[in-house]
Amino acid sequence: MMKKFLILFPVLFTIGANAAGFSTSAKSALLIDYDSGDEIFAKNADELMPPSSMLKLMTLTVLFDEIKSGKIKMDDTITVSENADYKNPLWYPASKICLTTGQKITVKDAILGIIVLSAGDASVAVAEKIAGSEAKFTEKMQLKAAEIGMVKSSFGNASGLPHANNMMTSREIAMLAKYIIKQYPDIYPMFATKRFEFDGATTQWCQDWTRTHTMNYNRILFSMSGADGLKTGHTDDGGYGVVASAKIGGRRLIGVINGFKAANHDALAEEIKKLLNYGYKTTQTKVFYKSGDVLAKVPVWYGKSKTVDATVDENVAINLPKDYSMKNIRVLARFDEPIAAPVKIGQKIGEVVIENNGEIVKRVPLVAKDNVKKIMLFKRLFKNISVIIRGK
């Protein structure tokens, strides 16, 4: 095999000044660029902390998988058990949409209740519908976290109420937010819902509750143009937390704050808004190739197709200081050719590297876009003879 280097993208940038720094009194914070995944700001981002209701993002992720696979539909109904009944003392101080035993709610209403009103009762109802019990559902949450790469996170319930096993890092919360945005593009817009009034209240108390609890706790949706998600959380001991995302001028950032002592959700929104604005004001993103782009055609040995398209499953991008660009940046595809058949979709066949003055600053796997089957034995013999006689 021959090692191939393909220069895809040489770039030149200029140097400029950076804006003022950012600081926060929150115990943990993280800001990342969505396209590149690069870190812009971090404070104790790998420290395990109670995520409070931000944990509900994993509850939703397990549900979204069921919807994506067709096992559950938005208009399917969920029968509420006593565990999710608002009269359960567990829900007295907690966020809820005020469900009652035997009541039927749609999956769509459960999702909106969880997103907008942080409904713990709806989270339990979802868990029981999918897994039969909340305990078994947490096992699914754990497996999904491992699949995403969230190796530190652990889960003790579906609601985020205080539990010894409910622990996540700001980095893994951001990782989960990015996963949701990428994997469920048809569902993600629901996170931008500003108000939701649940009309299924069955008691006078619940009717009064649902009339006065309609506004999304994620107040940044009301105060920052481009903000479109995701989830807040709060406990008396742990303080306030939020994972938020905004897309401005085609560029998306994801910010996380946890352990923030504040007066209310409005103060929390102002803090995460400052963090996101810091990223937009001080940095920029250069996207060279997007997920799914074909970067090269790689020859295949003994394949039914002579070549296979080489692509990337993640964006080839870097985050740079505002008005600051590294000189002598090159983007290269490196692969061996030809590669031997059979070739499977997603198989790593090389890598894309971003270099600055010859030093590698980022690597992205180069993968096969299609399957290429191996030719039959007699055809391989014919191919060998052809190579001997004609050199190809």
Secondary structure as the mmCIF struct_conf table of DSSP 4:
data_model
#
loop_
_struct_conf.conf_type_id
_struct_conf.id
_struct_conf.beg_label_comp_id
_struct_conf.beg_label_asym_id
_struct_conf.beg_label_seq_id
_struct_conf.end_label_comp_id
_struct_conf.end_label_asym_id
_struct_conf.end_label_seq_id
STRN STRN1 MET A 2 VAL A 11
BEND BEND1 SER A 25 LYS A 27
STRN STRN2 SER A 28 ASP A 33
TURN_TY1_P TURN_TY1_P1 TYR A 34 SER A 36
STRN STRN3 GLU A 39 LYS A 43
BEND BEND2 ASN A 44 ASN A 44
TURN_TY1_P TURN_TY1_P2 ALA A 45 ASP A 46
BEND BEND3 GLU A 47 GLU A 47
STRN STRN4 MET A 49 MET A 49
HELX_RH_3T_P HELX_RH_3T_P1 SER A 52 LEU A 55
HELX_RH_AL_P HELX_RH_AL_P1 LYS A 56 SER A 69
TURN_TY1_P TURN_TY1_P3 GLY A 70 GLY A 70
BEND BEND4 LYS A 71 ILE A 72
TURN_TY1_P TURN_TY1_P4 MET A 74 ASP A 75
STRN STRN5 THR A 77 THR A 79
HELX_RH_3T_P HELX_RH_3T_P2 GLU A 82 ALA A 84
TURN_TY1_P TURN_TY1_P5 TYR A 86 LYS A 87
BEND BEND5 ASN A 88 ASN A 88
HELX_RH_3T_P HELX_RH_3T_P3 PRO A 89 TRP A 91
BEND BEND6 TYR A 92 ALA A 94
TURN_TY1_P TURN_TY1_P6 THR A 101 GLY A 102
STRN STRN6 LYS A 104 THR A 106
HELX_RH_AL_P HELX_RH_AL_P2 VAL A 107 LEU A 117
HELX_RH_AL_P HELX_RH_AL_P3 GLY A 120 ALA A 131
BEND BEND7 GLY A 132 SER A 133
HELX_RH_AL_P HELX_RH_AL_P4 GLU A 134 ILE A 148
TURN_TY1_P TURN_TY1_P7 GLY A 149 GLY A 149
BEND BEND8 LYS A 152 LYS A 152
STRN STRN7 SER A 154 SER A 154
BEND BEND9 GLY A 156 GLY A 156
BEND BEND10 ALA A 158 SER A 159
BEND BEND11 PRO A 162 PRO A 162
TURN_TY1_P TURN_TY1_P8 ALA A 164 ASN A 165
STRN STRN8 MET A 167 MET A 168
HELX_RH_AL_P HELX_RH_AL_P5 SER A 170 GLN A 183
TURN_TY1_P TURN_TY1_P9 PRO A 185 ILE A 187
HELX_RH_3T_P HELX_RH_3T_P4 TYR A 188 ALA A 192
STRN STRN9 ARG A 195 ARG A 195
BEND BEND12 THR A 203 THR A 203
HELX_RH_AL_P HELX_RH_AL_P6 GLN A 204 THR A 212
STRN STRN10 MET A 215 MET A 215
BEND BEND13 TYR A 217 TYR A 217
TURN_TY1_P TURN_TY1_P10 ARG A 219 ARG A 219
HELX_RH_AL_P HELX_RH_AL_P7 ILE A 220 SER A 223
BEND BEND14 MET A 224 MET A 224
TURN_TY1_P TURN_TY1_P11 SER A 225 GLY A 226
STRN STRN11 ALA A 227 THR A 235
TURN_TY1_P TURN_TY1_P12 ASP A 236 GLY A 238
STRN STRN12 GLY A 239 ILE A 248
TURN_TY1_P TURN_TY1_P13 GLY A 249 GLY A 250
STRN STRN13 ARG A 251 PHE A 260
BEND BEND15 ALA A 263 ASN A 264
HELX_RH_AL_P HELX_RH_AL_P8 HIS A 265 THR A 282
STRN STRN14 THR A 283 TYR A 289
TURN_TY1_P TURN_TY1_P14 SER A 291 GLY A 292
STRN STRN15 VAL A 294 TRP A 301
TURN_TY1_P TURN_TY1_P15 TYR A 302 TYR A 302
STRN STRN16 GLY A 303 GLY A 303
BEND BEND16 LYS A 304 LYS A 306
STRN STRN17 THR A 307 THR A 311
BEND BEND17 ASP A 313 GLU A 314
STRN STRN18 VAL A 316 PRO A 321
TURN_TY1_P TURN_TY1_P16 LYS A 322 ASP A 323
TURN_TY1_P TURN_TY1_P17 LYS A 327 ASN A 328
STRN STRN19 ILE A 329 GLU A 337
BEND BEND18 PRO A 338 PRO A 338
STRN STRN20 ILE A 339 ALA A 340
BEND BEND19 ALA A 341 ALA A 341
HELX_LH_PP_P HELX_LH_PP_P1 PRO A 342 PRO A 342
STRN STRN21 VAL A 343 VAL A 343
TURN_TY1_P TURN_TY1_P18 ILE A 345 GLY A 346
STRN STRN22 LYS A 348 ASN A 356
TURN_TY1_P TURN_TY1_P19 ASN A 357 GLY A 358
STRN STRN23 GLU A 359 ALA A 368
BEND BEND20 LYS A 369 ASP A 370
STRN STRN24 VAL A 372 VAL A 372
HELX_LH_PP_P HELX_LH_PP_P2 LYS A 373 LYS A 373
STRN STRN25 LYS A 374 LYS A 374
HELX_LH_PP_P HELX_LH_PP_P3 ILE A 375 MET A 376
HELX_RH_AL_P HELX_RH_AL_P9 LEU A 377 ARG A 390
#
